[in-house]
Amino acid sequence: MYQAWSKQIWDQTRLAPYVPLKHIMRMNWLFLLVLPSGLAAQAAGVCNPAELVGPYAFQLTGSTDISGTPQPTASLGRIAFDGRGSLSGTASATFRGLLLGNPVTGSYEAKSNCSVVWKLQDDSGAFQNFSGTLSTDGTRVQFTQTDPGGAQRGIMQRTSDTCSAADLLKKYDFTVSGSTTSMQAGEVGHTVSAKGTLDIAENGSFQVETDCSVRFGWTLPARAGQVEEPPLMAMRGFLVNGGKEILAFQTDPGAMVAARFTSNGK
């Protein structure tokens, strides 16, 4: 590209010697000044709304004060976009230590500027509203819940129509965070935060369902100085990105804990 600009200047001075060089240089500097805005326009998000079709798994975390006092929450689900503005699937949420799950239906609108809005209705008739940005390849949506007081950290990724245990990779790096609340006398709530690597071969509890959901038991590595052995965590998630990632959350009573697992593809 820079060679093209240099050639343009040379051609102008060679073919039009009667034009003062300072005017030619000024013209080309103006061209250079204008160009970045054009490149920025090309780099702006441009999407094909038709790319948002088929099954996607989502994870939503944060806190919500929809029911009053702010409370931590984590949600997980799988919804399928039909390419004509309608969707259906399932959604589960952990709130105040309780695990709630429902089939959902809804509608959506995807635009060429990569913005996406959708609403979910559960079998009680209640609606939840969401807004996000679709990646230009149509595989990922960063989103928030737009209802007042809704959770704000959402990720939705394309998943396969069907999965099997063969889609699991050997190792995943993980990040896990959240909190637990006491559900019975004697229990003490605590925060959960950890990073590390999970070797699938050392954890034989993984069960992969045809809808790409995954269930497994998992024990976090003990922290430095920790005396008691970390408890076993019951986890549920979805394989996304061709099995290279898992979006998950803990399903034990009292837990509002989310986890993400990523692999380099090996």
C-alpha positions in Angstrom: 0.0 0.0 0.0 2.8 2.4 0.9 4.5 1.5 -2.4 1.3 2.4 -4.2 1.2 5.9 -2.5 4.9 6.5 -3.5 4.2 5.5 -7.1 1.2 7.8 -7.2 3.4 10.8 -6.1 6.1 9.9 -8.6 3.6 9.6 -11.5 2.1 12.9 -10.6 5.4 14.7 -10.6 6.6 12.9 -13.8 3.4 13.3 -15.8 2.4 16.7 -14.6 5.7 18.7 -14.0 3.9 21.9 -14.2 2.0 21.2 -10.9 4.0 22.5 -7.9 5.4 19.6 -5.9 4.2 21.2 -2.6 0.6 21.0 -3.9 1.0 17.4 -4.9 2.5 16.5 -1.5 -0.3 18.4 0.3 -2.9 16.5 -1.8 -1.3 13.1 -0.8 -1.0 14.1 2.8 -4.7 14.9 2.8 -5.3 11.4 1.3 -3.3 9.9 4.1 -5.3 11.8 6.7 -8.6 10.7 5.2 -7.7 7.1 4.8 -7.7 6.0 8.5 -11.4 7.0 8.8 -12.2 4.8 5.8 -10.3 1.9 7.2 -12.1 2.4 10.5 -15.4 2.2 8.7 -14.3 -1.0 7.1 -13.2 -2.4 10.5 -16.6 -1.5 12.1 -18.8 -4.5 12.8 -20.7 -5.7 9.8 -22.7 -8.9 10.2 -25.0 -11.1 8.2 -28.1 -11.6 10.4 -28.7 -15.0 8.8 -25.5 -16.2 10.5 -27.4 -16.3 13.8 -29.1 -19.6 13.3 -29.0 -23.0 15.0 -28.1 -23.9 18.6 -26.1 -21.7 21.0 -25.2 -22.2 24.6 -25.0 -19.2 27.0 -23.7 -18.3 30.4 -24.7 -15.2 32.4 -23.2 -14.2 35.7 -23.2 -11.2 38.1 -25.7 -9.9 40.6 -29.4 -9.1 40.2 -31.7 -6.9 42.3 -34.8 -7.8 40.3 -36.4 -9.2 43.4 -35.1 -6.5 45.8 -31.7 -6.8 47.6 -28.8 -7.5 45.2 -28.0 -11.2 45.0 -25.3 -13.1 43.1 -26.6 -15.3 40.3 -25.4 -17.6 37.5 -27.4 -18.8 34.5 -26.8 -21.4 31.9 -28.8 -22.5 28.9 -29.1 -23.7 25.3 -31.3 -22.0 22.8 -31.8 -22.5 19.1 -32.4 -19.7 16.6 -34.7 -20.7 13.7 -33.5 -18.0 11.3 -36.9 -16.4 11.1 -37.1 -14.5 14.4 -38.1 -17.2 16.8 -36.1 -19.3 19.3 -36.6 -22.1 21.9 -34.6 -24.1 24.3 -33.9 -24.4 28.0 -32.5 -22.1 30.7 -31.4 -22.7 34.3 -30.4 -20.2 37.0 -28.9 -20.4 40.5 -30.5 -17.7 42.7 -30.3 -17.6 46.5 -28.7 -21.0 46.4 -31.6 -22.6 44.6 -31.4 -24.1 41.1 -34.3 -23.2 38.9 -34.8 -24.5 35.3 -37.4 -24.1 32.6 -38.0 -24.6 29.0 -38.1 -21.3 27.2 -39.4 -19.8 24.0 -39.0 -16.3 22.6 -38.2 -14.0 19.7 -35.1 -12.3 18.5 -33.8 -9.7 16.0 -30.3 -9.6 14.5 -29.1 -6.6 12.5 -26.3 -6.0 10.0 -24.5 -3.8 12.5 -24.0 -6.9 14.6 -26.5 -5.9 17.3 -28.8 -8.6 18.6 -31.8 -8.3 20.9 -34.0 -11.2 22.2 -36.5 -12.1 24.8 -37.1 -15.4 26.6 -40.4 -16.5 28.1 -40.5 -19.4 30.6 -43.5 -21.6 31.3 -44.8 -19.3 34.0 -45.3 -16.6 31.4 -42.5 -14.3 32.6 -40.3 -12.5 30.1 -36.6 -11.7 30.3 -34.9 -9.4 27.9 -31.3 -9.4 26.5 -29.1 -7.3 24.2 -25.7 -8.1 22.8 -23.2 -7.9 20.0 -22.7 -10.7 17.5 -19.2 -11.5 16.3 -18.7 -11.0 12.5 -18.4 -14.7 12.0 -21.7 -15.3 13.8 -20.3 -17.7 16.4 -20.3 -15.6 19.6 -22.4 -13.0 21.3 -21.4 -10.8 24.2 -24.5 -9.7 26.0 -26.3 -8.3 29.1 -29.7 -8.7 30.5 -31.5 -5.4 29.9 -34.2 -5.8 32.5 -33.6 -3.3 35.4 -31.3 -4.9 37.9 -30.4 -7.8 35.5 -27.1 -9.6 35.4 -24.5 -8.0 33.1 -21.8 -10.5 32.1 -23.1 -12.8 29.4 -21.4 -14.9 26.8 -23.2 -17.0 24.2 -21.4 -19.3 21.8 -22.4 -21.6 18.9 -22.6 -25.3 19.8 -23.1 -28.3 17.7 -26.4 -30.0 16.8 -25.2 -33.2 18.6 -22.2 -34.1 20.7 -20.5 -37.2 22.1 -17.6 -38.0 24.5 -15.3 -37.8 21.5 -15.8 -34.1 21.4 -14.0 -33.6 24.8 -10.4 -32.6 24.5 -7.6 -33.8 26.7 -6.9 -30.7 28.8 -8.7 -27.5 29.6 -7.5 -24.3 31.3 -10.2 -23.1 33.7 -11.3 -20.0 35.6 -14.0 -20.4 38.2 -15.6 -17.7 40.4 -18.7 -17.1 42.5 -19.9 -17.7 46.0 -21.9 -20.1 48.1 -24.6 -19.5 50.7 -25.5 -21.6 53.7 -28.6 -23.7 53.1 -28.5 -25.7 56.3 -27.6 -25.1 59.9 -23.8 -25.2 60.4 -22.9 -24.4 56.8 -20.8 -21.3 56.1 -21.0 -19.4 52.9 -17.8 -18.5 51.1 -16.4 -17.0 47.9 -14.9 -19.2 45.2 -12.1 -18.1 42.9 -9.5 -20.2 41.1 -7.6 -20.8 37.9 -5.7 -23.9 36.7 -5.7 -26.8 34.3 -8.1 -29.7 34.2 -6.9 -33.0 32.8 -9.9 -34.9 31.5 -8.0 -38.2 31.6 -7.8 -37.8 35.4 -11.5 -37.1 35.8 -13.6 -40.1 34.7 -16.9 -38.6 35.7 -17.5 -36.6 32.5 -20.8 -37.5 30.8 -21.6 -35.9 27.5 -25.2 -35.8 26.3 -26.4 -35.6 22.7 -27.5 -32.0 23.2 -23.8 -31.1 24.0 -24.5 -30.8 27.7 -21.9 -32.1 30.1 -22.2 -33.3 33.7 -19.2 -34.0 35.9 -17.9 -34.0 39.4 -14.9 -31.8 40.1 -12.6 -30.9 43.0 -10.7 -27.7 42.9 -7.0 -27.9 43.7 -6.3 -27.2 47.3 -5.1 -23.7 48.1 -1.8 -23.1 49.8 -2.2 -23.7 53.5 -5.6 -25.2 53.1 -6.1 -28.0 55.7 -9.4 -29.5 54.7 -9.8 -31.2 51.4 -11.9 -29.2 48.9 -15.4 -30.6 48.5 -16.6 -32.3 45.3 -18.5 -29.9 43.1 -21.3 -31.1 40.9 -21.0 -29.2 37.6 -23.1 -28.9 34.5 -22.1 -27.2 31.2 -22.2 -27.1 27.5 -19.5 -27.9 24.9 -19.1 -25.0 22.5 -16.7 -23.9 19.8 -16.3 -27.4 18.5 -15.4 -28.8 22.0 -12.6 -26.3 22.6 -14.6 -24.6 25.3 -17.1 -25.5 28.1 -19.5 -23.0 29.7 -20.5 -24.4 33.0 -21.9 -23.7 36.5 -22.1 -25.5 39.8 -25.4 -27.2 40.5 -25.0 -28.0 44.3 -27.5 -26.4 46.6 -26.3 -23.0 47.8 -23.8 -22.5 45.0 -23.8 -19.5 42.6 -20.5 -20.5 40.9 -19.7 -20.3 37.2 -16.7 -21.8 35.3 -15.2 -21.5 31.9 -12.9 -24.1 30.4 -10.8 -23.4 27.3 -8.4 -25.6 25.3 -5.7 -24.9 22.7 -7.2 -27.7 20.6 -5.0 -30.6 21.6 
